[in-house]
Amino acid sequence: MSALPTRHLGALATSAQGLGCMGMSEFYGKGDEAESTATIHAALDAGVTLLDTADMYGPHTNEVLVGKAIRDRRDQVVLATKFGVVRDPDDPTRRGIRGDAEYVRAACEASLRRLGVDHIDLYYQHRVDPEVPIEDTVGAMAELVAAGKVRHLGLSEAGPDTIRRAAAVHPIAALQTEWSLWSRDLEAEIVPTCRSLGIGVVAYSPLGRGFLTGRFTTPDDFPEGDFRGAQPRFNGDNLRRNQAIVTALRELASARGVTAGQLALAWVQSRGEDVVPIPGTKRRTYLAENVAAATLALSAQEIAEIEAAVPEAAGTRYPEAAMKQLGI
């Protein structure tokens, strides 16, 4: 097995790059379980240890897929999953958020069964429940650590005050949030808050949901069932304006002899030793391209050139309703 550099999320050691598994089951068009499983195995062979899933992906089926894929290789995996987004069984597009202690315990037990494991290495609250004090939610999560069912705790898309309050209850290993060349808003408050508390950052969508690779130029490029076609950044004038990002990236990447996606990933990797991007893919070809970026070093001059040439994205990360669930 190969090895990637090691980084630390709090006290949790993991590979410098992880693998986001969400798209293997939902959101990015039709999945292929055999290829997805082969992609997970290829990731482990390449030295990727952090695998990221959630109970709401599928819903539930992504945890099952990941669990099957790692059944004979559990000792090679830093397994991360999330709870808190509740989907209506009759209409999965309808979602609520729960962070009460009873739900925390029940969700963990259900994830352990689906994953087929006796413990979860990194257990995140997927979205903060505004109706439940974070102290109650993290208190229940801490009980799971004491019981040996969870090793480390994480939050996803939480605001600075919530992060501080959570860390006062139990050490938080990681905050998961979107971070890429076209999503840099967290750098003002979120990142400094995490670093003051020794919390690592797991960067999801470091390739801008694939847009920064240059593979998508119109909504028609997305396969049937792909949720990106309904996202603000991928439509209308926003999409046309955002093409300038890819154009600039391609020019810089060509000069370096790498792909636009690799340059975008290398930029995220350069944010700090406490940052672990988790690019998502369900194909081995793209996995190999992503992993190669984990050791692509950028000079200070290259970083400055990239940031000067690449503007932040036009349009919000999610539609209005979903944006209201961020930063609580």
Secondary structure, 3 states (H helix, E strand, C coil): CCCCCEEEECCEEEECCCEECHHHCCCECCCCHHHHHHHHHHHHHCCCCEEECCCCCCCCHHHHHHHHHCCCCHHHCEEEEEECEEEECCEEEEEEECCCHHHHHHHHHHHHHHHCCCCEEEEEECCCCCCCCHHHHHHHHHHHHHCCCEEEEEEECCCHHHHHHHHHHCCCCEEEEECECCECHHHCCHHHHHHHCCCEEEEECCCCCCHHHCCCCCHHHCCCCEHHHHCHHHCHHHHHHHHHHHHHHHHHHHHHCCCHHHHHHHHHHCCCCCEEECCECCCHHHHHHHHHHHHCCCCHHHHHHHHHHCCCCCCCCCCHHHHCCCCC
